[in-house]
């Protein structure tokens, strides 16, 4: 697959700052956070805290999406500008 970039478009200052920080995090931290939220959700469900369990259980998807974003930043993001 060809990497197509447009040199006239660049990221904003906020996006660059976020990418710089998230690129420092290991990708598996987001996987563990998602699994942890599912485990905590299960424990809360067992403790009959249904609404709290649902709330915490819904954190898994955002953690996984952040992991995908982190991986994209590392492979396609600001790291590649120096090439």
C-alpha positions in Angstrom: 0.0 0.0 0.0 1.3 3.4 -1.0 1.7 6.0 1.8 0.1 9.2 0.4 0.7 12.4 2.4 0.0 16.0 1.6 2.8 18.3 2.7 0.5 21.3 2.7 -1.6 19.8 5.5 -0.2 19.3 9.0 -1.5 18.5 12.4 -2.6 21.2 14.8 -0.6 22.0 17.9 -2.9 20.0 20.2 -2.8 16.9 18.0 1.0 17.1 17.8 1.3 17.3 21.6 -1.1 14.4 22.1 0.7 12.3 19.5 4.1 13.1 21.1 2.9 11.9 24.5 0.9 8.8 23.4 3.8 7.6 21.2 5.8 7.2 24.4 3.3 4.7 25.8 3.6 1.0 25.1 0.7 -0.3 23.0 -0.2 -3.2 25.4 -1.0 -0.8 28.2 -4.3 -0.1 26.5 -5.1 -3.8 26.1 -4.4 -4.4 29.8 -6.6 -1.4 30.7 -9.4 -2.8 28.6 -9.1 -6.3 30.2 -8.8 -4.7 33.7 -12.0 -2.7 33.1 -13.8 -5.9 32.1 -12.5 -7.7 35.2 -13.6 -4.9 37.5 -17.0 -4.9 35.7 -17.4 -8.6 36.3 -16.5 -8.2 40.0 -19.0 -5.3 40.4 -21.7 -7.4 38.7 -21.0 -10.3 41.1 -21.3 -7.8 44.0 -24.8 -6.8 42.6 -23.6 -3.3 41.6 -25.3 -3.6 38.2 -25.2 0.1 37.1 -21.6 0.6 38.2 -20.6 -2.6 36.5 -22.2 -1.5 33.2 -20.5 1.9 33.5 -17.0 0.4 34.1 -17.5 -2.3 31.5 -18.1 0.3 28.8 -14.6 1.6 29.3 -13.1 -1.4 27.5 -14.0 -0.1 24.0 -12.5 3.4 24.5 -9.3 1.8 25.9 -9.0 -0.4 22.8 -9.7 2.6 20.5 -7.0 4.5 22.3 -4.7 1.5 21.7 -5.5 1.6 18.0 -4.8 5.4 17.9 -1.5 4.8 19.7 -0.5 2.2 17.2 -1.4 4.5 14.2 0.6 7.3 15.7 3.6 5.1 16.1 3.4 3.8 12.6 1.9 6.7 10.6 1.9 9.7 12.9 4.4 12.4 13.7 7.3 9.8 14.0 7.3 9.5 10.2 7.8 13.2 9.4 11.6 12.9 9.5 11.6 10.4 6.7 
